[in-house]
């Protein structure tokens, strides 16, 4: 199976084809949406896209790591990391057809 990377240009073209905006307007719309998501994350906000998933920023503390080649201890600075949690709708969508469709058919255990 070949791997394809979806780019901003692909997203803009999809908006152009589906919505009917001009190519420039479609590109501006995609940029605007991506900028809004990035700005929210920079400010520590959670971004939830219904039926897709949730982006959050998590603070990781500093720690001591080890260089695997030399064994030398190296300090790792505190940092923020981006975490994405896909929605159940997205998970089900990407698993359609696997295991005979069991991903959609199996009810979630309530107990």
ABEGO torsion letter per residue (X at the ends): XBBBBBBAAAAAAAAAAAAGBBAAAAAAAAAAAAAAAAAAAAAGBBBBBBGAEBBBBBBBBBBBBBBAAAGBBBBBBBBBBBBBBBBAAAAAAAABGBGGGAAAABBBBAX
